[in-house]
Amino acid sequence: MVNDITAELRRHRLVAIVRGRDRAASVRTALALADEGISLIEVSLSGADALRVIEEVAGAASGSAPGRC
């Protein structure tokens, strides 16, 4: 798993980090990033309702592996 993450970081060279006080805005932000081609998106667990944000984004991301956008 670590090698997979390292390879992805080397390939994409960018990780977007989403953290916010508003769950809906965080979901919209993560989905907009994915729509624009950002492949690696981290949802910070210090944000509001972060686990629900992850669930919603993962559910909305069609064709993606679980846990990835």
Buried (B, 14 or more C-beta within 10 A) or exposed (E): EEEEEEEBEEEEEEEBEBBBEEBEBBBBBBBEBBEEEBBBBEBEEEBBBBEEBBEBBBEEBEEBEEEEB
